[in-house]
Amino acid sequence: MLRVLLFTLALGAIQPQPVRLLFIGNSLTYANDLPAMVCALARAAGKRAVCESVAKPDYGLEEHWNERAVQRVIARGWDVVILQQGPSALPESRRLLIQYTKRFDEEIRKAGARTALYMVWPSRARRGDFPGVSQSYSAAAASVSGLLLPAGDAWRAAFAENSALPLYGPDGFHPSPAGTYLAALVAYQQVFGEAPPVVPVPAGVDASAEALTRAAQTAVAALPKR
């Protein structure tokens, strides 16, 4: 009887392993701490997640690759490694995005993880580049059969509903807290395969939270089924 009781207690103590997410990118990742926001959504949904990042100002995937430090971080083992560089709408930037996505994907697969691409957005002054950004990140994800996190498409969907939504920060390129929150909603839905059932809203975002939730769902629903 005692042995059965101990076995039952041991089963109750077993916790699922956390989902481990590594973000690799630049200031579009660390502005407003996107990784922490994704982990906050996971915790609110009752999930265990570990979110870390290697993100440096003005870095593209080429700079991260050539520095070689990030490869050692990848080798520690993750579930999903999320890659991000600039908007990459121009042909040369698209070529580099795809080229280095493929290089990183080899390292990521060796570590037993899946590659994801965090699609960003163009600057406010170049809003006409939204389709090009989407095409570049979609092509990079497809080139490695990776997971696409279409934050840029969600921004476009949000602006289609309300062009005055404050997604840009003061410099017209980096995200405001609302912009990062929208990206976090998209990332959560793609990584965990569901919309977050409970959505903690950061300070200053409450007025636009419903519109941002709709935009995230629209962007994810528009993707090919996986």
Order of alpha helices (4+ residues) and beta strands (2+ residues): alpha-beta-alpha-alpha-beta-alpha-alpha-beta-alpha-beta-alpha-beta-alpha-alpha-alpha
